Amino acid sequence: MKQTQIKRIKRPLHGVLLLDKPLGCSSNQALQKCRWLLQAEKGGHTGVLDPLATGLLPLCFGDATKFAQRMLDADKRYLASIKLGATTTTGDLEGEVVRTRPVAVSEAMLAEAVERFTGEIEQIPPMYSALKHEGKALYEYARAGQTIERPARRITIYGIEVLRFDGDELVLDVRASKGTYIRTLAEDMGELLGCGAHLFGLRRTATAGFRLEDAVSLEAFEALTLEQRDARLLPADSLLADLPAVQLDGAATAKLTHGLSVRFPGKDETIAGLRIYGDTGAAEPIFLGLGELRDNVLYPRRLLSTVVHS
């Protein structure tokens, strides 16, 4: 007799999960696993962490995905473990060693290198990256043995702290802008030091005000009940915590949730991003979405689907 399969019900779940991504797991694999565990209808991650990298990966579900782009644009913080004396094809452990050199690096030399790479610098993205060229990721060309010319990009390294320097091993605490490749930083520092280097460990510890200490491991998340998993989700407006907020009365809330702008007398300043909260009759004001204030008028820019009325 043919067995009838029970269809798994997906839920309209909204919120942000701070995940400590495990080693060897892609960002998308981590997302799909957590989405399955939450039975969530819709989900997205907030920027790729390589399979060999671990650490903080905010995952967005439901309406929270509307604000995921702000995570892509956010500054990041990493613990970078670097091996001096050897360069690889990929700039990390995945590649083959292509050159070895003796390591004769003093603390003074290292301090000079740290200073050289702190601030606004130019960085050439690595071939083994997800950046696109004519519709294909650069790593696809690299695996086929092709090298594509890449223009240098301006990035900012806000700070580098040496946590450990032991012979040929170096551990750095790096605070950097979006678009920074830590593999490339390791390689470039190695060249400046005259011995070459590659990345053998990377752990993201912070992004956009979120901290690794507040994240849950995939193993621990899987061990929770569905109710406990739901309780781990942060509200969607946690992605906008750095923005100023405005609160609307009932009449203005009704207008805005119908897609209309709202006049704000006396507010003649321009604010590109505002968290908007409204009065819907509930005990507490509810988060409506993202807006823009211009010429005394508040314009809705990205509202939650749960509050939009046709």
C-alpha positions as CSV (number, residue, x, y, z in Angstrom):
1,M,0.0,0.0,0.0
2,K,1.3,3.4,-0.9
3,Q,2.1,5.6,2.1
4,T,0.6,9.1,2.1
5,Q,3.2,11.8,2.9
6,I,2.2,14.5,5.3
7,K,2.9,17.9,3.9
8,R,5.0,20.0,6.2
9,I,3.2,23.3,7.0
10,K,5.2,26.5,6.6
11,R,4.5,29.4,8.9
12,P,4.5,33.1,8.2
13,L,7.2,33.8,10.7
14,H,8.9,37.2,11.1
15,G,12.2,37.9,12.9
16,V,16.0,37.7,13.0
17,L,18.0,34.7,14.2
18,L,21.6,35.3,15.3
19,L,23.3,32.1,14.3
20,D,26.9,31.0,15.1
21,K,27.6,29.4,11.7
22,P,29.5,26.1,12.0
23,L,32.7,25.2,10.1
24,G,32.2,23.5,6.7
25,C,28.7,24.8,6.2
26,S,27.8,27.4,3.6
27,S,25.6,30.4,4.5
28,N,22.8,29.1,2.4
29,Q,23.0,25.6,3.9
30,A,22.8,27.2,7.4
31,L,19.8,29.3,6.3
32,Q,17.9,26.4,4.8
33,K,18.5,24.2,7.9
34,C,17.2,26.9,10.2
35,R,14.3,27.7,8.0
36,W,13.3,24.1,8.0
37,L,13.7,23.9,11.8
38,L,11.4,27.0,12.2
39,Q,9.0,25.8,9.4
40,A,9.3,29.4,8.1
41,E,7.8,30.4,4.8
42,K,10.4,32.9,3.8
43,G,14.1,33.4,4.8
44,G,17.3,35.0,3.7
45,H,20.8,35.5,5.0
46,T,22.6,38.8,5.4
47,G,25.9,38.3,3.6
48,V,28.0,35.2,2.8
49,L,30.4,33.6,5.2
50,D,32.7,31.1,3.5
51,P,32.3,27.4,4.5
52,L,35.7,27.7,6.2
53,A,34.6,30.7,8.2
54,T,32.5,30.5,11.4
55,G,30.7,32.9,13.6
56,L,27.9,35.5,13.5
57,L,25.4,35.1,10.7
58,P,22.2,37.0,11.2
59,L,19.3,35.2,9.4
60,C,16.1,37.0,8.4
61,F,12.7,35.5,8.2
62,G,9.4,36.9,6.8
63,D,9.2,40.6,6.9
64,A,12.7,41.0,8.4
65,T,14.1,40.1,4.9
66,K,12.9,43.5,3.8
67,F,15.7,45.1,5.8
68,A,18.5,42.5,5.1
69,Q,20.3,44.8,2.7
70,R,21.3,47.0,5.7
71,M,23.2,44.0,7.1
72,L,25.1,43.6,3.8
73,D,26.2,47.3,4.0
74,A,27.2,47.1,7.7
75,D,30.8,47.0,9.1
76,K,32.1,43.7,10.3
77,R,34.5,42.4,13.0
78,Y,36.6,39.2,12.7
79,L,39.1,37.1,14.5
80,A,41.6,36.2,11.7
81,S,44.1,33.4,12.1
82,I,47.0,33.8,9.7
83,K,49.9,31.4,8.8
84,L,53.1,33.2,7.8
85,G,55.6,31.7,5.4
86,A,53.3,30.1,2.9
87,T,51.0,31.3,0.1
88,T,48.2,29.3,-1.4
89,T,46.2,29.3,-4.6
90,T,43.1,30.5,-2.8
91,G,44.6,32.6,0.0
92,D,43.3,30.2,2.6
93,L,43.5,26.5,3.7
94,E,41.4,25.3,0.8
95,G,44.1,26.0,-1.8
96,E,47.4,24.3,-2.6
97,V,50.6,25.8,-1.3
98,V,52.4,27.6,-4.2
99,R,55.3,29.1,-2.4
100,T,57.1,28.9,1.0
101,R,59.5,31.4,2.4
102,P,61.4,31.7,5.7
103,V,59.7,33.8,8.4
104,A,61.9,36.5,9.9
105,V,59.3,38.9,11.3
106,S,60.0,41.1,14.3
107,E,57.3,42.7,16.5
108,A,58.4,46.1,15.1
109,M,57.9,44.9,11.5
110,L,54.5,43.6,12.4
111,A,53.5,46.8,14.1
112,E,54.5,48.7,11.0
113,A,52.4,46.4,8.8
114,V,49.4,46.8,11.0
115,E,49.7,50.6,10.7
116,R,50.1,50.3,7.0
117,F,46.9,48.4,6.6
118,T,44.8,50.5,9.0
119,G,42.6,53.2,7.6
120,E,41.3,53.7,4.0
121,I,43.2,51.4,1.7
122,E,42.8,49.9,-1.8
123,Q,42.3,46.1,-2.0
124,I,42.0,43.9,-5.1
125,P,39.3,41.3,-4.6
126,P,40.5,37.7,-4.8
127,M,39.8,35.4,-7.8
128,Y,38.2,32.9,-5.4
129,S,35.2,35.1,-4.5
130,A,31.6,35.3,-5.4
131,L,32.0,38.6,-7.3
132,K,30.5,38.4,-10.7
133,H,32.1,39.0,-14.1
134,E,29.8,38.8,-17.1
135,G,27.3,36.9,-15.1
136,K,29.7,34.3,-13.7
137,A,31.2,34.2,-10.2
138,L,35.0,34.8,-10.2
139,Y,35.6,31.5,-8.5
140,E,34.2,29.7,-11.5
141,Y,36.9,31.3,-13.7
142,A,39.5,30.6,-11.1
143,R,38.6,26.9,-11.0
144,A,38.9,26.8,-14.8
145,G,42.4,28.2,-14.5
146,Q,41.5,31.6,-15.8
147,T,42.4,35.0,-14.2
148,I,40.2,38.0,-14.7
149,E,41.5,41.5,-14.2
150,R,39.9,43.0,-11.1
151,P,40.0,46.7,-10.3
152,A,41.1,47.7,-6.8
153,R,38.4,48.8,-4.5
154,R,38.6,51.3,-1.6
155,I,37.8,49.8,1.8
156,T,38.3,50.9,5.3
157,I,40.1,48.9,8.1
158,Y,39.0,50.7,11.3
159,G,41.3,48.8,13.5
160,I,43.7,45.8,13.7
161,E,44.8,44.4,17.1
162,V,47.4,41.7,17.4
163,L,46.1,39.1,19.8
164,R,48.8,36.5,19.3
165,F,52.1,36.4,17.5
166,D,53.9,33.1,17.8
167,G,56.6,32.3,15.3
168,D,54.7,31.7,12.0
169,E,51.2,32.1,13.5
170,L,49.3,35.3,13.9
171,V,45.9,36.1,15.3
172,L,44.3,39.5,14.6
173,D,41.1,41.2,15.7
174,V,40.0,43.1,12.6
175,R,37.3,45.8,12.3
176,A,36.5,46.5,8.7
177,S,34.0,48.1,6.3
178,K,31.8,46.1,4.0
179,G,33.5,44.6,1.0
180,T,36.7,43.8,2.9
181,Y,38.3,40.4,2.1
182,I,40.2,39.2,5.1
183,R,42.0,36.6,3.0
184,T,43.4,39.4,0.8
185,L,44.4,41.3,3.9
186,A,46.3,38.3,5.1
187,E,48.0,37.8,1.8
188,D,48.9,41.5,1.4
189,M,50.3,41.7,5.0
190,G,52.4,38.6,4.2
191,E,53.9,40.2,1.1
192,L,54.7,43.4,3.0
193,L,56.4,41.3,5.7
194,G,58.4,39.5,3.0
195,C,57.4,36.0,3.9
196,G,53.9,35.5,2.3
197,A,50.9,34.4,4.3
198,H,47.5,32.7,4.1
199,L,44.4,32.6,6.2
200,F,43.8,29.4,8.1
201,G,40.9,30.4,10.3
202,L,38.2,33.1,10.3
203,R,35.5,33.9,12.8
204,R,33.1,36.8,12.5
205,T,32.4,38.3,15.9
206,A,30.2,41.3,15.2
207,T,28.2,43.0,12.5
208,A,25.8,46.0,12.6
209,G,25.6,46.1,16.4
210,F,25.0,42.4,16.8
211,R,27.5,40.3,18.8
212,L,28.6,36.7,18.5
213,E,28.0,36.3,22.3
214,D,24.3,36.6,21.6
215,A,24.2,34.0,18.8
216,V,23.1,30.3,19.1
217,S,25.0,27.4,17.5
218,L,23.2,25.3,14.9
219,E,23.5,22.2,17.1
220,A,22.0,24.0,20.1
221,F,19.2,25.5,18.0
222,E,18.3,22.1,16.6
223,A,18.0,20.7,20.2
224,L,15.3,23.3,21.1
225,T,11.6,22.8,20.9
226,L,9.7,24.8,18.2
227,E,8.4,27.2,20.8
228,Q,12.0,27.7,22.2
229,R,13.3,28.3,18.6
230,D,10.6,31.0,18.1
231,A,11.7,32.7,21.3
232,R,15.3,33.0,19.9
233,L,14.0,35.3,17.1
234,L,14.6,39.1,17.5
235,P,12.0,41.5,16.1
236,A,12.4,42.8,12.6
237,D,13.1,46.4,13.9
238,S,16.3,45.1,15.6
239,L,17.9,45.4,12.1
240,L,17.2,49.2,12.2
241,A,18.2,49.9,15.8
242,D,20.7,52.5,14.8
243,L,18.1,54.7,13.1
244,P,15.9,57.4,14.8
245,A,12.3,56.5,15.5
246,V,8.9,58.3,15.1
247,Q,5.6,57.3,16.5
248,L,2.3,58.0,14.8
249,D,-1.2,58.4,16.2
250,G,-4.1,56.3,15.0
251,A,-5.2,58.5,12.1
252,A,-1.6,58.9,10.7
253,T,-1.1,55.1,11.2
254,A,-4.1,54.4,9.0
255,K,-2.9,56.7,6.3
256,L,0.6,55.3,6.2
257,T,-0.5,51.6,6.2
258,H,-2.5,52.4,3.1
259,G,0.6,53.6,1.4
260,L,0.0,57.4,1.9
261,S,2.4,60.0,3.1
262,V,1.9,61.8,6.4
263,R,2.5,65.5,7.1
264,F,4.8,66.3,10.0
265,P,4.6,70.1,10.7
266,G,7.7,71.6,12.1
267,K,9.9,68.7,10.9
268,D,11.6,70.3,8.0
269,E,14.8,68.3,8.2
270,T,15.6,65.5,5.8
271,I,16.1,62.0,7.4
272,A,16.7,59.2,4.9
273,G,15.9,56.4,7.3
274,L,13.4,56.3,10.1
275,R,11.9,53.5,12.1
276,I,8.1,54.1,12.2
277,Y,5.8,52.9,15.0
278,G,2.1,53.3,14.9
279,D,-1.1,53.1,17.0
280,T,-3.3,50.2,15.9
281,G,-5.3,50.0,19.1
282,A,-2.9,47.5,20.7
283,A,-1.5,48.0,24.2
284,E,1.9,49.0,22.7
285,P,2.8,50.9,19.5
286,I,3.8,48.4,16.8
287,F,6.6,48.6,14.3
288,L,5.3,49.6,10.8
289,G,8.5,49.7,8.8
290,L,11.0,52.1,7.3
291,G,10.3,55.7,6.2
292,E,11.9,58.9,5.0
293,L,11.2,62.4,6.2
294,R,11.5,65.2,3.7
295,D,10.0,68.7,3.7
296,N,7.7,68.1,6.6
297,V,6.3,64.9,5.1
298,L,6.9,61.3,6.2
299,Y,7.0,58.9,3.2
300,P,6.6,55.1,3.6
301,R,9.6,53.4,2.1
302,R,9.4,49.7,3.2
303,L,6.4,48.6,5.3
304,L,5.8,45.3,6.9
305,S,3.4,43.1,4.9
306,T,1.5,42.4,8.1
307,V,0.5,46.0,8.5
308,V,-0.1,47.1,4.8
309,H,-3.7,47.6,3.8
310,S,-5.0,47.7,0.2
